[in-house]
Amino acid sequence: MKKTLLFTLLAALPFVMFAQGPKPIITDTIWVKGIPVVLVKVEAGTFQMGGTNEQSVAAKRDEKPEHSVTLCDYYIAQTEVTQELWQTIMDNNPSSMKGSNRPVHNVSWYDCLEFIETLNTVSGRKFRLPTEAEWEYAARGGNRSKGFRFAGSNNVEKVAWNAESAGIELYYVMQRQPNELGIFDMSGNVWEWCNDVYAPYSDKAQTNPKGPEYGDDRVLRGGSWQSSRTDCRVSSRKNAIPYDRQETYGLRLAVDISEFRN
């Protein structure tokens, strides 16, 4: 009897020791003058970028051709840059709709670079704008993607403040559901500047693409509180001149993985 019981326990032991659920999402926090910047680790992977099947007829010409992109690990901020963080770093707030936890807006691409340069001086870190490929991969949920049309759902109202739901108000961050990586507001709220020069896609497979070296316009992604639902899709793109300021333009931070290996 005792031997049988012991055998049963030993047979069950490997399952108890090695059975695993989903891997936890990894986050790291950088504190800047008392304000936490929560960063989500986006694990390396390969994905199809652009107007993929779930985007259907809504995909616009500049979202094609669909193409394969491979990315290394990186971190991206859990939320858009808030007015509180911008005010703390820049000692000003260009936003027209004030609120410490609302996304900063009315910022140009050049304004974002100035903010990041100052932030890096204050924090001793190397924050940057995400590349367009990094932005889309994170919005799609990285290697946890469930193939949603929007960042975290096929139901836009669950994840995005847009022209249908927001009315005349820009909302605080983290008020809608996050996506598969626990990242908020990658659909809707404010368009987010990316580092890339805006250009047509190539059908060739790419690894860690950074976009063209030269060009006039820069890329914005994600849609805004004034956007149609179509513009809030994960593959939707927008271009603007880099010194253009709009009340729908904001930003999200990214960080190289090397920042957390020191």
Buried (B, 14 or more C-beta within 10 A) or exposed (E): EEEEEEEEEEEEEEEEEEEEEEEEBBBEEBEBEEBEBBBBBBBBBEBBBBBBEBBEEBBBEBBBEBBBBBBEBBBBBBBBBBBBBBBBBBEEBBBEBEBBBBBBBBBBBBBBBEBBEBBBEEBEBEBBBBBBBBBBBBBBBBBBBEEBBBBBBEEBBEBBBBBBBBEEEBBBBBEBBBBBBBBBBBBBBBBBBBBBBBBEBEEEEBEEBEBEEEBEBBBBBBBBBBBBBBBBBBBBBBBBEBEBBBBBBBBBBBBBBEBBEE
